[in-house]
């Protein structure tokens, strides 16, 4: 398994134009809506994506999640990096 490339600490992840994170009762949680596509976001992914507004830096997002969930920063950074890189590859996130 290859390790995803790191994300620059000053990067400001955001959803691209036409992609929205919405709460959908029928889907049982949050979903990412994109043109002609829908992706169910588990609760952890939804918490990460709520912070991807283009305002907060990657570093600030990781710090906030580590503080909010009392989790090791290194683990949070690794998990967030994997998720954001996967979404960026699918054109569902801009880094």
C-alpha positions in Angstrom: 0.0 0.0 0.0 1.4 3.4 -0.9 1.2 6.3 1.5 -0.7 9.3 0.1 1.3 12.4 -0.5 1.2 14.8 2.4 -0.9 17.9 2.1 0.8 21.2 2.6 -0.1 22.6 6.1 -1.2 26.0 4.6 -3.5 24.3 2.0 -7.1 25.4 2.4 -9.3 22.4 1.3 -12.7 23.2 0.0 -15.5 21.6 -2.0 -15.4 22.7 -5.6 -18.2 24.5 -7.3 -21.2 22.2 -7.8 -20.3 19.9 -4.9 -22.2 20.2 -1.6 -22.3 18.3 1.7 -25.9 17.9 2.8 -27.7 16.0 5.5 -30.1 13.5 3.9 -32.5 11.6 6.1 -33.3 9.1 3.4 -29.6 8.2 3.2 -29.3 8.2 7.0 -26.7 10.9 7.3 -24.6 13.3 5.3 -24.0 12.9 1.6 -21.7 14.7 -0.9 -23.8 15.8 -3.9 -21.9 16.3 -7.1 -23.2 16.7 -10.7 -24.9 13.3 -11.5 -23.1 11.7 -8.5 -23.9 11.1 -4.8 -21.5 9.8 -2.2 -22.5 8.8 1.4 -20.2 10.3 3.9 -19.8 8.4 7.2 -20.0 10.5 10.4 -16.2 10.9 10.6 -15.9 12.0 6.9 -18.8 14.4 7.4 -17.0 16.0 10.4 -13.9 16.4 8.3 -15.8 17.8 5.3 -17.7 20.3 7.4 -14.3 22.0 8.1 -13.3 22.1 4.4 -14.7 25.5 3.7 -11.7 27.0 2.0 -11.1 29.2 5.1 -9.3 26.9 7.5 -5.9 25.5 6.6 -5.2 21.8 6.5 -3.1 22.2 9.7 -5.9 24.0 11.5 -8.4 21.3 10.5 -6.2 18.6 11.8 -5.6 20.5 15.1 -9.3 21.1 15.6 -10.2 17.5 15.0 -7.4 16.3 17.3 -8.6 18.6 20.0 -12.3 17.9 19.5 -11.9 14.1 19.6 -8.9 14.0 22.1 -7.0 11.9 19.5 -3.3 11.8 18.6 -2.6 14.5 16.1 -0.4 12.2 14.0 -3.3 9.7 13.6 -5.8 12.4 12.7 -3.4 13.9 10.2 -2.9 10.5 8.5 -6.6 9.7 8.3 -7.5 13.2 7.1 -4.8 13.1 4.4 -6.1 9.8 3.1 -9.7 11.0 2.9 -8.9 14.3 1.3 -6.5 12.8 -1.2 -9.2 10.2 -2.2 -11.8 12.9 -2.6 -9.5 15.1 -4.6 -8.7 12.3 -7.0 -12.5 12.0 -7.6 -12.7 15.8 -8.1 -14.9 16.1 -5.0 -12.4 18.4 -3.2 -9.9 21.0 -4.0 -6.7 21.1 -2.0 
